[in-house]
């Protein structure tokens, strides 16, 4: 996700995005990419390392701030990545 986000801000990364997508598709099977992207529930530093319970504990204790705009941006980014990576 970092590469895609950086490509939105940096023209040099944006130029490399098609090559990056091609390399991902060469490394992983379409079903692997689809399965992974459909399993994404959260992104960010704790996205893949916290269980739902631990994430909720962090959030409810104030260690993670509620950020509806950031969460919406993440959802849009994941959907965009799905479109770019799942096109065969």
Backbone bond lengths (Angstrom), bond angles and torsions (degrees), N, CA, C in turn:
res aa  C-N    CA-C-N  psi(-1)  N-CA   C-N-CA  omega(-1)  CA-C   N-CA-C  phi
1 X - - - 1.442 - - 1.519 110.90 -
2 X 1.333 116.42 -32.93 1.460 118.92 -179.76 1.524 111.48 -59.96
3 X 1.341 116.49 -41.61 1.461 119.96 -179.06 1.526 110.14 -61.60
4 X 1.332 116.96 -44.63 1.464 121.25 -179.77 1.531 110.75 -64.28
5 X 1.323 117.27 -41.88 1.462 120.44 179.02 1.528 111.02 -65.11
6 X 1.322 116.21 -42.37 1.458 120.16 179.57 1.521 110.72 -66.20
7 X 1.326 117.14 -36.82 1.467 120.78 178.76 1.526 111.30 -61.70
8 X 1.315 117.37 -27.66 1.468 120.45 177.50 1.530 111.91 -70.19
9 X 1.341 116.28 -24.70 1.465 120.37 -175.95 1.528 113.70 -107.05
10 X 1.330 116.60 -21.39 1.461 120.22 -171.97 1.526 110.31 -123.13
11 X 1.333 117.57 115.92 1.469 120.53 -177.55 1.531 113.75 -58.76
12 X 1.339 117.49 -32.18 1.470 119.30 178.76 1.527 110.79 -65.98
13 X 1.309 117.16 -41.11 1.462 120.56 176.70 1.525 109.73 -67.28
14 X 1.309 116.72 -40.42 1.465 120.85 -179.76 1.528 110.53 -59.06
15 X 1.331 117.04 -38.00 1.459 120.56 177.62 1.522 111.87 -65.36
16 X 1.315 116.65 -30.54 1.466 121.97 -178.28 1.532 113.25 -86.31
17 X 1.314 117.09 -10.81 1.465 120.26 -175.27 1.532 113.56 -57.25
18 X 1.335 120.31 -45.96 1.470 118.75 178.51 1.534 112.80 -59.42
19 X 1.319 116.92 -39.05 1.469 120.55 178.38 1.531 110.22 -66.33
20 X 1.325 116.25 -41.37 1.461 121.49 178.91 1.530 110.34 -60.93
21 X 1.315 116.51 -44.97 1.468 121.41 178.94 1.522 110.32 -61.93
22 X 1.328 116.99 -44.17 1.465 121.66 178.94 1.522 110.70 -60.25
23 X 1.317 116.93 -42.99 1.463 120.46 -179.85 1.527 111.72 -64.63
24 X 1.312 116.85 -40.51 1.471 119.75 177.22 1.520 109.93 -60.92
25 X 1.342 115.98 -43.85 1.465 120.27 -179.41 1.522 112.06 -67.37
26 X 1.327 118.03 -25.96 1.464 121.24 176.86 1.523 111.20 -76.86
27 X 1.311 116.71 -33.02 1.466 121.32 -177.43 1.527 111.72 -79.55
28 X 1.333 116.44 -41.73 1.461 121.19 -173.53 1.522 111.05 -112.79
29 X 1.310 115.10 147.45 1.458 121.91 173.91 1.532 108.51 -73.49
30 X 1.333 117.27 150.46 1.472 119.52 179.16 1.530 113.15 -53.24
31 X 1.325 117.12 -39.59 1.461 119.30 -178.89 1.529 111.06 -66.39
32 X 1.340 117.88 -32.65 1.460 120.83 178.50 1.528 110.57 -67.94
33 X 1.320 115.93 -43.36 1.466 120.24 178.80 1.520 109.66 -63.04
34 X 1.326 116.28 -46.83 1.470 121.07 -178.80 1.529 110.80 -61.62
35 X 1.336 116.06 -46.67 1.462 120.40 -179.13 1.529 110.91 -61.07
36 X 1.317 116.31 -43.04 1.461 119.72 179.26 1.529 111.14 -63.67
37 X 1.333 116.20 -51.44 1.462 119.79 -176.25 1.522 112.36 -64.84
38 X 1.308 117.76 -30.62 1.459 119.98 177.78 1.525 112.20 -76.59
39 X 1.332 117.11 -15.40 1.463 120.25 -179.45 1.528 112.73 -93.25
40 X 1.326 117.72 -7.00 1.462 120.93 -177.87 1.530 109.53 -67.68
41 X 1.329 115.16 119.06 1.462 120.29 177.14 1.523 111.10 -107.67
42 X 1.331 114.94 -31.79 1.458 121.42 -179.68 1.511 107.55 -143.37
43 X 1.312 115.38 156.24 1.450 120.67 173.73 1.516 108.01 -124.89
44 X 1.300 115.98 176.35 1.448 120.04 179.90 1.511 111.47 97.31
45 X 1.329 116.09 -174.27 1.462 120.88 -172.83 1.527 114.55 -57.38
46 X 1.322 117.61 -33.76 1.467 119.88 -177.95 1.523 112.36 -103.24
47 X 1.295 116.80 3.64 1.458 121.19 -173.89 1.507 115.36 -54.49
48 X 1.321 117.32 -41.58 1.460 119.50 -174.63 1.525 113.62 -114.20
49 X 1.323 116.34 1.48 1.460 117.89 -177.43 1.520 113.26 -110.13
50 X 1.304 117.51 -11.99 1.464 120.94 -179.43 1.517 111.01 -106.61
51 X 1.307 114.01 140.70 1.457 118.39 169.75 1.527 107.29 -72.76
52 X 1.314 116.71 167.58 1.466 120.08 177.43 1.527 110.89 -58.59
53 X 1.336 116.44 -41.52 1.465 120.17 -179.06 1.526 111.62 -64.36
54 X 1.329 117.00 -44.88 1.465 119.85 -179.97 1.531 110.69 -65.89
55 X 1.316 116.68 -40.31 1.465 120.25 178.80 1.523 110.01 -61.42
56 X 1.325 116.44 -44.52 1.465 120.55 179.50 1.528 110.83 -64.27
57 X 1.329 117.59 -36.49 1.466 121.03 176.86 1.522 110.33 -62.46
58 X 1.330 117.06 -46.28 1.467 120.85 176.85 1.526 110.38 -59.18
59 X 1.334 116.12 -46.82 1.459 120.69 -176.64 1.526 111.55 -65.25
60 X 1.327 116.52 -46.59 1.466 119.66 -176.44 1.528 112.47 -70.72
61 X 1.333 117.24 -23.11 1.467 119.72 178.28 1.527 112.40 -84.90
62 X 1.330 116.44 -4.95 1.458 120.22 179.23 1.514 113.79 91.56
63 X 1.331 117.01 0.98 1.464 120.02 179.30 1.531 111.16 -71.33
64 X 1.317 117.41 -23.93 1.463 123.13 174.92 1.517 107.67 -121.34
65 X 1.302 115.70 127.14 1.457 119.52 -179.83 1.524 110.44 -83.85
66 X 1.310 116.19 143.49 1.463 120.24 173.05 1.523 107.64 -69.47
67 X 1.310 116.23 130.13 1.458 121.38 -177.69 1.525 108.50 -140.71
68 X 1.336 117.49 79.07 1.455 119.73 -176.09 1.531 113.11 -60.42
69 X 1.319 118.06 -34.15 1.466 120.19 178.90 1.528 109.71 -67.41
70 X 1.319 116.39 -46.53 1.468 120.64 177.81 1.518 111.73 -61.34
71 X 1.332 116.33 -40.22 1.463 120.23 178.77 1.520 110.83 -65.25
72 X 1.323 117.52 -39.77 1.465 121.10 177.53 1.527 110.24 -65.21
73 X 1.332 116.88 -41.07 1.461 120.23 177.27 1.527 111.16 -61.65
74 X 1.338 116.45 -40.01 1.466 120.43 178.00 1.529 111.16 -62.93
75 X 1.330 116.67 -42.18 1.467 120.70 179.33 1.524 110.13 -62.53
76 X 1.316 116.29 -44.24 1.470 120.40 179.33 1.525 109.98 -63.18
77 X 1.325 117.42 -42.21 1.460 120.93 179.88 1.526 111.49 -63.64
78 X 1.326 117.44 -44.53 1.468 120.15 179.12 1.526 110.40 -62.31
79 X 1.312 117.27 -40.92 1.472 119.94 178.54 1.525 110.82 -65.24
80 X 1.317 116.88 -38.64 1.465 120.44 177.11 1.528 110.96 -64.34
81 X 1.321 116.31 -43.07 1.467 120.88 178.02 1.519 110.23 -61.98
82 X 1.321 117.16 -41.40 1.474 120.41 177.33 1.521 110.54 -56.86
83 X 1.322 115.96 -46.37 1.469 119.44 -178.84 1.527 111.15 -62.67
84 X 1.320 116.71 -41.68 1.465 119.47 -177.88 1.520 113.14 -71.80
85 X 1.326 116.61 -36.54 1.465 119.70 -175.53 1.522 114.11 -89.89
86 X 1.309 117.41 -21.38 1.461 118.92 -176.33 1.515 113.32 -98.08
87 X 1.322 117.15 0.01 1.456 120.38 173.59 1.514 107.33 -75.48
88 X 1.294 115.37 126.09 1.490 119.24 -176.86 1.512 109.35 -102.16
